[in-house]
Amino acid sequence: MKPILFIDFDGTLCHDKFWRSLEFGLEERVQEFIFSLNKDVVRDWMKGERTSEEINKLIAGSLPVEYIYLWDVFVRDCKEMYIDQHVLEKINILRDVYTAVLITDNMDCFDRFTVPVLGLKQHFDAVVNSSSRHQFKNDNGGKLFVDVATESSSQIVNSVLADNSENTCRTFSNLGGRSLFVTKEIPLSYWLDALRSEAGM
């Protein structure tokens, strides 16, 4: 079987934020409230223990913003996440030699709104989300990576991970895989070109 090319979503394939279309000043307050002041809630959300509706109601009940408006912006922003089409084309080409897996520590809204609207299943052989799996990439020494490899009849050895988290890259390397650390200076596109060059594509 082919080795797996694991690709992270947030900060690697896409850089857009939730609620980014809120009116000036309100986005910052929402981001701080949920991602800085309520990190435990976010963790539960990303493990599938809370829904996006519950999160938006929590925010609306704590900040001066109506739930309906907040929810509408949230859903629209989830559906309009920007991904460079040239990057998706490079991933499609690499699928000749790799099984492409989009693996992300994310929320229920990713499976409900982002994946179907952006047609991500057309570009990846599998989409793995912590919310539906109820575990993060780094849990139990990276067990999720091993599970996905087993499900794909593949192995971590010879497989590759592109991720913007140093910790996750370290976890994957410890499993015997090859990690490609994505940064602003060395983006995903660079690493995909490198893999294509190695494969003689």
N, C-alpha and C positions, 0 to 999 in steps of 0.2 A: 504493500500500500504506500501511497504518497506520504511524505512527512507533512506536518501541519504548519501552516503559517498563521499564527495567532496575532490578531491585531486589536489593540485597545481602541475604545471610542473617544471618550472625553479627554481632550488635551492631546490626542494622537491623530485620530481621523477627523475629529470635529472640535471646534473651539468655542462654539456658541453656548450661552448660558440660558437657564430658565428665566422667565420673566424679564427678559432683556428689552421687551417692547413697552414696558410700563412707562408712564409719564415721568419726566425728569424728577429726580430726587427720590421717588418712591421705589424704584428698582434697588437702589443702594440700601434702603431701609429693609426691604424684603430679604435681600441677600444676607445682610448682617443678622437679621432676626433668625432666619432658618439655618444658615450655614455656619454662623459664628456662635450664636447664643443657644442653639438647640441641636448640637451635633449628635446627641444620643437619639433624637427623633429622626434625624436624617439617616443615621445608621439603621434604625428599624425600618425606615422607608426603603432603603436599598436592600434589605434582606427580605422584603415582601411581607413585613409585619404591619405596615401601614399603607393606605392607598393614597393616591394623589389628591383625591377629594378630601380626605382627612387632613392632609397637609395644608391645602389651600384654605380650608375652614379654620384651621388653627391660626394661620396668618391673618385671615380676615377678622378673627375674633380678638386679635391682639394689636393690630395696626388700623389706622383710619383708611380702610379700603373695603369696598363691597365685594362679597364673595363672587358674584356673577361676573363682574368685571375682571377680577383677578383670575378666575378660572378660564374665562374666554381668552385672555392674553396668554396664560400658561399653555393651554392646548394649542393655540396658534403657533406659539414659539416652538413647541415640541415638534410640530408638523413642518416647520420651516427651518430646521437646522441646516446650516450650510456645510456641504461636503464638496471638495474639489473633484469635479468629474474626471479630470486627468488622473487623479490618484486612483479612483475606482477603475479606470481603464487599465492602469498598471497592475492592479490586483487581479483583474480578470485575466490578464496575460499570464500572470504567475500561477494561476490555477491549473495550467498545463503540467506543472511540476509539484505544486503544493495543494493540499486541501486547505482552503481559506476559511478561517473561523474568526468571527467577530466576537470578542470576549470582553465583557464590561461589567464593572461594579456600578450598577445603575438601578433605576426605579421602574415601577410598573408602567409608567407613562412611555417608557422607551419601547416596550413591546406593543403597547396599545396604539400609540400615535406615530412615533418616529420611524420605526422599522417598516410598517406597511406603507406609509405615505411616501417615504423616500425609496421604497423598493429595495431595501438592503438585502433581502433574501435572494435577489437576482445576482448579487455580486459576491455573496458568501455561501459556502456550503452548509454552514451552521451559524446560528446567532445564539450566544450563551450569555445570559443576564443573571447577575447575582439575585435579583428580585424573584425570579422564577425558580432559581436553583437553591435559594435560601442559604447561600454561602458566598463568601468573598474569594477573590483570586488568591489571597495570601493565607486564607484559613488552612489550618492543618498542614502547613508546609507546602501549600500549593496543590492540595488534593484535587481541586476542580480541574486543573490542567491534566492531571493523570486520568481522571474520569473521562474527560472529553476525548483524550487520545485513545483510550480503551474503546469508547463508543464508536470511534472512527476506524477501529482496527489498525491503529498506528501506535507510534511510540514517541516519547518526548525527545529521545536521542535523535538527532538530525532535524528535529522540529525547531521552529524559530518563533520568537515573540518580539513584536514591536510595541513598546509601551513607554509612556512618559513618566512612569514611576520607577525611581531607582530601586525601591524596596521590592516591587513586583519583579523587576528584571533580575534582581538578586535571587529571589525565590525560584524563578524559572531556571536560572543557571545552576542553582543547587540541585535541581532535579535532573540535570544533565542536558538541558536544552541550550540553545544559543539565544542570547538576549541582545536586542538592538534598542539602545536607549534613545528615545525621541526627545529632542529639545527644540527650542525656537531656532537655534543656529543649525541644527541637524534634524530637519523635519522628516516625517514619514516618507515623503516623496524621494528623498535622498536614499534612504535605506531600500526602498522598493527598486530603485534604479540599480543599486549595488547588487541586489539579489538577482535581478534580471541579467546583469553582466556576468555574474558568477555562473549562471545557468546557460550562458551563451545565447541569450534571447535578444 
